[in-house]
C-alpha cells in the first residue's frame, strides 16, 4: 500500500517536472528565442546606418587624395614635356597664365629691388632660409613680372633680414613660368605696420598686386639654374610631383577603411546564419 502511494507520488512529481520543463526553456532556448532577433535588428539597422554614413565618406576622402596625386602627376608631365621646348619671349602685354604654365620663357628688363620680398620658411638641405623674389620691369614697357631668384640662408638671428646684391642695369634671363597658389597656410598674421614689408610668409600674387601701382604679369618666373649674370642664388626648385607617394598612401588608407567598414558589417550580418549552418551540420 505504501509502495503504491509512493509510486503514485513519483509519477505526479515526474509529470510536474515535465510540465515545468515545457513551461521554462533552458538557457540555450532562451538564447535562441530571446535576444537574437533584437541583436540582428541592431546589426541590420544601426550597423547599416554607420555603413551608409562612413563608407561614402571614406571613399570621398580617398578620391580627394587620389585626385591630388593625379594633379601633381599631370603637372610634372607637363613640366617635363615643356622643359625640352625652345623658350618663348615673354610679352609686355598681359599673358594667359594657364597657357604659359611651366613654359620656359626669355625676357629682358631691369630689376626693381625697392619692392623686393623674401619668402620666409623655405628649407634647403635642412637649413632655413628665404626665396628672393624681385620685380623685373620688362624692357620697353611698364609691365613687371616677379622673378624668383632662388634660395638664400637665414641669419642666426632670424629677426635680421639678410643683405644680398641685386644686379643693376639691363639683364637677360631664361626662366620657367609658374602659376603660384592662392590658398596658403600662415604661421602668424602678416604684420600691419605701414610701409613696404620685405619678409612674407607666402608668395601671394594677389596681395603683391594690391600693394603696388604698376601692372603685373599673372605668373612668377623661376630663374633657370643655367642662367648667369641675372642675380641668381640656390635654384633647387621643388618638383610638382613632390610627395605624391604620400597622397597615394593616404588614398589607399581611406579606401581600406571603407572596405573594412563594409566587411565588418557583412561579417556580423552573416554570422547568425553561419552559426546555424554549423549547428545543423
Secondary structure, 3 states (H helix, E strand, C coil): CHHHHHHHHHHHHHHHHHHHHHHCCCHHHHHHHCHHHHHHHHHHHHHHHHHHHHHHHHHHHHHHHHHHHHHHHHHHHHHHHHHCCCCEECCCCCCCHHHHCCCEEEEEEEEEEEEEEEEEEEEECCEEEEEEEEEEEECCCCCEEEEEEEEEECCCCCCCCCCCCCCCCEEEEEEEEECCCCCCCCCCCCCCCCCCCCEECCCCHHHHHHHCCCCEEEEEEEECCCCCCCCCCECCCCCCCCCHHHHHHHHHHHHHHHHHHHHHHHHHHHHHHHHHHHHHC
